[in-house]
């Protein structure tokens, strides 16, 4: 029954080949940057050339820099990461946990700006 056997030319779909499909055509992961972190302190930093973003918990500085280049077409000079822990909250007589987040402080070269913020 040669109809149901695999030929040698067929490729197996593995986790590695599936992960490549998640990447965009520019090479950066799609879900690296969650959203811009907009606060008064972030607005003051933006005037000095440092922008604040919420990022996924499993990313590193290199991935964040590549994603900024792909999305905003600017080159980051430096990327710093801040991990904020989970915080306990008490609302309406119930205890709970507010999930922490991971922020990236992206410093751009002098003269570069991100206009969408």
C-alpha positions as CSV (number, residue, x, y, z in Angstrom):
1,X,0.0,0.0,0.0
2,X,2.2,2.7,-1.2
3,X,-0.6,5.3,-1.2
4,X,-0.4,5.9,2.5
5,X,3.3,5.9,3.1
6,X,5.3,9.1,3.4
7,X,7.7,10.0,0.7
8,X,11.1,11.3,1.5
9,X,10.4,14.8,0.0
10,X,7.7,15.7,2.5
11,X,8.8,17.8,5.4
12,X,7.8,17.3,9.0
13,X,6.2,20.3,10.7
14,X,8.2,20.8,13.9
15,X,8.0,23.4,16.7
16,X,11.0,25.2,15.1
17,X,9.3,25.6,11.7
18,X,6.0,26.6,13.4
19,X,7.9,29.3,15.4
20,X,9.2,30.9,12.2
21,X,5.6,31.4,11.0
22,X,5.0,33.6,14.0
23,X,7.7,36.0,13.0
24,X,6.9,39.0,10.9
25,X,8.6,39.7,7.6
26,X,11.0,42.1,9.3
27,X,12.3,39.4,11.6
28,X,10.9,40.7,14.9
29,X,8.5,38.8,17.1
30,X,4.9,40.0,16.9
31,X,4.1,40.1,20.6
32,X,7.3,41.7,22.0
33,X,5.9,45.1,22.6
34,X,2.5,45.0,24.4
35,X,1.8,48.8,24.4
36,X,3.4,52.1,25.2
37,X,3.4,52.9,28.9
38,X,1.9,56.4,29.1
39,X,2.3,58.3,32.4
40,X,3.4,61.7,33.4
41,X,6.9,60.4,34.2
42,X,7.0,58.7,30.8
43,X,6.1,62.0,29.1
44,X,9.0,63.8,30.9
45,X,11.4,61.0,29.8
46,X,10.1,61.2,26.2
47,X,11.1,64.8,26.0
48,X,14.7,63.7,26.8
49,X,14.6,60.9,24.2
50,X,13.7,57.9,26.4
51,X,10.5,56.1,25.6
52,X,8.7,53.6,27.9
53,X,6.9,50.5,26.7
54,X,5.2,47.5,28.3
55,X,6.8,44.3,26.9
56,X,6.2,40.6,27.2
57,X,7.7,38.8,30.2
58,X,9.9,36.5,28.2
59,X,11.7,39.0,26.0
60,X,15.2,40.2,26.1
61,X,16.9,43.5,25.2
62,X,18.0,42.4,21.8
63,X,14.4,41.4,20.8
64,X,13.0,44.7,22.1
65,X,15.6,46.7,20.1
66,X,14.7,44.8,16.9
67,X,11.0,45.3,17.5
68,X,11.4,49.0,18.0
69,X,13.5,49.2,14.8
70,X,10.8,47.3,12.9
71,X,7.8,49.2,14.2
72,X,9.0,52.8,14.5
73,X,12.0,52.8,12.0
74,X,14.4,54.3,14.6
75,X,17.6,52.8,16.1
76,X,17.7,52.5,19.9
77,X,21.0,53.5,21.5
78,X,20.2,51.7,24.8
79,X,17.4,49.4,26.2
80,X,16.9,49.1,30.0
81,X,14.4,46.6,31.5
82,X,12.4,47.0,34.7
83,X,10.4,44.1,36.2
84,X,7.6,45.2,38.5
85,X,6.4,42.4,40.9
86,X,2.8,41.4,41.6
87,X,1.1,43.5,44.2
88,X,-1.5,42.5,46.7
89,X,-4.8,44.5,46.6
90,X,-7.8,44.6,48.8
91,X,-11.0,45.6,47.0
92,X,-14.6,45.2,48.4
93,X,-13.6,43.0,51.3
94,X,-11.7,40.6,49.0
95,X,-8.1,40.0,48.8
96,X,-6.5,39.7,45.4
97,X,-3.4,40.0,43.3
98,X,-2.7,42.6,40.6
99,X,-0.3,41.1,38.1
100,X,3.1,42.7,37.7
101,X,4.5,43.9,34.4
102,X,7.8,44.3,32.6
103,X,8.7,47.8,31.2
104,X,11.4,48.7,28.7
105,X,13.1,52.1,28.7
106,X,14.3,52.7,25.2
107,X,16.8,55.5,24.7
108,X,17.1,56.6,21.1
109,X,20.0,58.3,19.3
110,X,20.0,62.1,19.5
111,X,17.8,63.5,16.8
112,X,15.5,60.5,16.5
113,X,11.9,60.7,17.7
114,X,8.8,58.5,17.9
115,X,5.9,60.5,16.8
116,X,3.0,58.1,17.5
117,X,3.1,58.5,21.3
